[in-house]
Amino acid sequence: MIDDDFTKALLEKNSFLSKRESIDCLTLDCPAEHLAGTTLSLRDEEGFELLVDLTAIDHGEDAELRFSVVLHFYSLIHRGYLRLHAPCLDNENPSITSISAVYPAANWHERETYDMFGIVFTGHPDLKRILMWDEYPYFPLRKEFPLAGIETPLPAADVVEVTKASVEPAPMMGGPFVSSSDGVMSDTEPRARDESWTEESEKPS
Amino acid sequence: MISDEVGYNGKVEGDVIVTKADAVINWIRKHSVWPMPMGLACCAIELMASAASRYDISRFGMEVMRFSPRQSDCMIVAGTVTYKMAEVVRRIYDQMGDPKWVVAMGACASTGGMYRSYAVMQGVDNIVPVDVYISGCPPRPEALLDAMMKLQDKIGQEPSVGNLRKPKAVSPR
């Protein structure tokens, strides 16, 4: 477990870190400019050998700092998790330092975060999309992006010429396999949970 | 004198069998379907199960799964087709020699299934012409075998001679 003494010592050593409310593991706010240094000292001095996860949060278009990167570390010595929360300063073109030189495991996670949120990781050796194709014009996990998708041409021009296919918004009406996890069984059957949002009427804002 | 015999009479015709070219060609084709497993998701596991001893797809003469499109004539699309993968599926289909058939195995390949999402093509028939659709998520091996037998029936009814030099219609829409 990460004990209070360790937390206190860590916060004293790195005065720019601040504790953040969390229901599970120790969570620290880390300013973007200190992220690389902090991760390096976490790995080499504090014994957090593993980068478990790297992802991001879109706090919404109205948020003061819209995007923040979230990193989970695990220490085999402390036997506990530590979470870093680093806000990106620019809301229009968010970017943050890549930590893939410190934790090689971050390489693909940063590519995925870039793919889904459009956060640019400066210093990443090969920052390109990993799930969507290279020419895809949107960042699907941003709040303003609809789950159904937006009409877009497919990447291969010769295939499009023959098949006339394109990326089309998926039909959302009566979407199957949407179930609520609580209540009696007859209420938790898969059904369209939010039928007000279909291909015919837009998502309520 | 008018003979009331119909069909083949060995005394009259010798060692000759009279039939239609379509019937012979289709008979050959439908009993040697070489499937190509386009395994994209969990349906591919059921596809593997149907090739194993318990379900034994070789009973129907189609056990020769080839992983090269050049050596196969029936693409079994088993799984979720994402938009990123769609191009690859189409290219592999284009590399198969005629005559060729496509089986859309499972809900995802048929309609997009439970993936109502920006990333998933809502049915592989958007890019390749599908001959047989299989329901199920994933379908049981029996369902695949049933579909393959239906495909055999379909092959048996095709006008093969007329199509010999004609490529199949490509546009699904």
Interface residues (C-beta under 8 A of the other chain):
Chain A: L131 M132 W133 Y138 P140 F145 P146 L147 A148 G149 I150 L154 P155 A156 V159 V162 T163 K164 A165 V167 E168 P169 A170 P171 M172 G175 P176 F177
Chain B: Y83 K84 A86 E87 R90 R91 G112 M114 Y115 R116 S117 Y118 A119 V120 M121 Q122 N126 I127 V128 V170 S171 P172 R173
